[in-house]
Amino acid sequence: MHILLTGGTGLIGSALVKQWLNQHTLVVLTRDPARALQRLGPEVSTVQSLQQVDFNQIDAVINLAGEPIVGKRWSHAQKRLLCESRWTITEQLVAAIKAASSPPSVLISGSAIGIYGRQQQQFIDEDYQPFYAEFSSELCQRWEQLALKAQSENTRVCLLRTGIVLANEGGALQKMLPPFKLGLGGRIGTGEQYMSWVHLQDMLRLTDFLLQHPTLTGAFNATAPNPVTNAEFSQQLASVLHRPALLPMPTFVLKLMLGEMADLLLTGQRVIPAKLQHAGFTFNYTQLHDALEALQG
């Protein structure tokens, strides 16, 4: 297949490039070709503008571009950047797909389980309503609505509602490891909030699964079938590292450090991948301990 990828230098995007490099022809949209070359290697074609792409020659578009949501305080300027870095490129891709006489057969577009907003203990599948009204939910709702405009009899749209992707080379786990390795880790706040996680390898496999199954459309929860509470996650990570997990992070300290963004870590969702499992996808890592052991054991 001839695949156009945005967000190709991110955690998931760069891993997808490595997975697909010998199977498909890849074109990566990037603002920084030198960085993309360094991260992805010389075999990958890069473009700096969608005007350089003939969408009549593209079979699939994978849209993962967006400013990382965790890392900086959510000032008004940062919120605007988080939104525009997702919404603008999605609008441009949809316009290009719709303008093509022989458009790509599929758009797989990013989203996140943050679309559900903070939830309590109930299990949440793709049909769950209502969303809790807050910034992360509004960001993802608009992102999905824009992507769905590409849907036609020629192009199907799949939305990846991604959870916490566990990998050694980036993402949440990389940020958590230093204190936990020093025995300074622990639950965040009450620890009762749910963490819906997925091993990077399963994230790549399920993306490929959606690419290969032409009847699948709509939103898919990209999370393993067994979410855990933050307290349980902390205990299991400490156990795999053979360290104690005795130092909780108080709510007020996190809010002082991160402001509104702290809510992402203090609240959560208990998400299950109902549609993927119904479609026949099987996860290699269904239990958190196995996923952490595979990464860190």
N, C-alpha and C positions, 0 to 999 in steps of 0.2 A: 504494500500500500504506500501511497504518497501522503505523508502526514505532516501537517503544520502544527507546531507546538509553541504556545506562549508560556512564559514562566519556566523556560527550559533550564535555567541555572539554579532554580530553587531545589529544595530537598526532594520532592516527588518528581519534578520535571527532569532533573539531571539523572535520577535513577531510572526513569522511563527511557531516556535517551540510551543509556547503557543497555537496558533490556532489549530495546527494539533495533539497535544499531545495525545488526546483521540480518534483520528480517524485513525491514521497511526502509524506504527513502525518507529521510527526515529533514525538515526545514525548521529552524528555530528563529523566532522573532526576538530580537534583543536590542536594547539601547547601547550595549557595550560589547561589540564583537570580540574585542581582545580578551575580555573576561570570559566570554562564552567559549572561545577557542581554548583558553587555559583550562577551563572546568570540564568541557565536553570532548575536547580533542579535535583534530583536523578533519576527521571524516564527516563531521556534521556541517551542513550548509547553514549559513546564517543570513538573515535579512534585517535591516533596520527600519523598514517601513512595509506596511501591507500593500502599498502600491507596487512593490517589487514581486508580488506573488500573483500568479495566474490561478484564480480559484477554480477555473474549469479543469485544472490539472491536479487538484487536491482531492484525495479520497476521504480524509478525516481531519478534523480540527480538534486539538486538545487545548483547552483554554484554562491555564492555571496561573495567569499573571495576577499580581497584586502585592502591594506593600505588606510585609509581615504584620499581623495584627497584634502580636505580643512583642514587647521590647521597648516601646516608648510610651510615655504618658499620653492619654487621649486629649490633647489640647484641641481647640477648634480647628487649627491648621492640620494637625495629625489626623483627625477624623475626616476632614475633607480629602486628604491624601489617600487614606484607606479606601474611601468610597470611589474617588475618581480613578485610582489605579486599577480598580476592578471594572467599574461601570463603563468607562470610556473605551477601553480596548474591546469589551464585550459588544458594545454598540457598533464599533467599527467592523468587527468580525461578522456580525449579523448582517450589516449592510452589504459587505462584500459577498457573503454567501447568497443573499437574496438577489444580488445583481448578476450572479453567474448564470450562464445559460445551461451549464452542466455542473451544478453545485456539488460540494462534498456530500457524501451520503450520511455523515454523522458529525454532530458537534457534541463533544463531551466537555462540559463546562464546570468549573469549580464552584463550590458553595461550601457551607460548613454546618455542623449541627448547631452552631450558634443561632441558626434561623429559628429554632424552637424557643429561644430565650431560656431564662432560668426556669427549671421545673423541679418538682419534688421527687418522690420515690417511684412514681408510676413508670412503667415501660412505655417507650415512645417509638412508634413505627412511622413510616413515611406519611401515613394518613392522619397523624395526630393533629388536633386543633384544640384550643386556640394557641397561637404563638404568644409568648409573653412579650409585651411591647418594651423593647429597649434597643440600644444602638446596634448591637451585633445582629439582632433579628432583622431590624429595618435594613441594614447593610446587605444581608444575604437575600432578603425578599426581593429587593430591587434588582440585585445581581441575577437572580433566577428569572425574574420577569423579563429582563432584557434578553437573556439567552434563549428563552422559549419563543421569542419572535422569529427565530430561524427555522422553527418547525414547519415542515411542508410535506407534500407527498414525496418529495425527492430527498429531504433531509430530516433525519430524526435527531432529537435533542435528549441527551442524558445529563443529569445534574448530580454532581458528586458532593453529597453532604458529608464532608470529611470530619472525622473525630480527631483525637490526639494521635498523631502518627509517631510510632516508636521506632527510632533509628539511632545508631551510634554517632552518625556523622552530621547530625543537625536536629532541629526541632526541640520539643519539650524535654525529652530525656537527657539530651546533652546539657541543658541548663540545670537539670536536677542533680546530675551525677556528682559534681564537685563537692557540695555539702554532704551528700549521702556517703560518699567515699571516705569523708573525714569523720563520719559518725555524727554529723551535725544536722541530719535530716529529720523530718517528722511531718505530721499532718499539717494541713493548712486550715486555719480557723477551726470549726467544729470537726472537720474531717468527714462529715456526713454527706457532703455533696458528691454526686456521682461523676466518675471520669469514664467517658466512652472512648476507648482506645482502639488502635489497629496497628499490627506489625507492618513495617514498610513493605516487606515482601508480599503480604496479602493485599496491600494497597495497590501495588503494581499489578498483581494478578487480577484483581477485580476490575481495574481499569481496562486491562487487556480483554477480560471477559465481556465487558460492555461493548468494546470495539468489535468483537467477533460475533456478537449475537444481534442480528439485524431487527429482531422483533422487540427489543427492549428500549423503552423510552421513559422519560419523566425523571423524578427524583429518586435517588438511591442513597440510603444511609451507608456510608463507607466506614463502618465500625465493626469490631469483632462482636460475636453474639453474647459475650458475658462482660458487661461493664461492671466496674467495682467502685466502691466509695473511695474517696481520697485517703482516708485512714488505712483502708486495706491496701491500696496502691503503695502507700508509704511503707507499710510493714513488709510487703512482698519485695519491694525494691531493696530495702535494707537487708532482708533475708538473703537475697541472691548475692549481695555484696558482702555478706557476713559482717554486717555492722549493726549497731543499735539504731533505733529511730525514736529518739527520746526528746527531741527539741521541736515542739510545735511552733508554727508561725502564727502569732496572734493576729486576729482580724484587723485590729486598729493599726498595727505596725504595717501590714500590707497596704492598707488604705492610705496611710501616710506616704509610703514609698511610691505607690503606683496610681493613686487617685481612682477615677472611675474604672480604669482598666483592671483593677484588683477584683472587680465583680466576676470577671472571666474565670478566676482561680477560686473564688469563694463560693460560687454557685455552679450548677452543672445540669446535666441531663442524663437520663438512663435510657440510652438509645440502642435499639436492636435493628439489625439489617434484614428486616422481613422480606423486602422485595428481592434482594439478591439471593437469599436462601430459597425463596419460592421459585426463582428462576433456575435453581440448580447449582449455584456457586457454593463451593465448600471451602471453608477457611482452614489453612494449615495451622494457624495459631488461634485457638478458641479460648484458651485460658491464659491469664496474665502471667502467671509464673513461668509457663513454657516460653512465652514471648521474651520475657526478661532474661531467662536462662540462656536462650538462643543468642541474645545480643550481648550479654555481660558474663555469662557463666564461664 
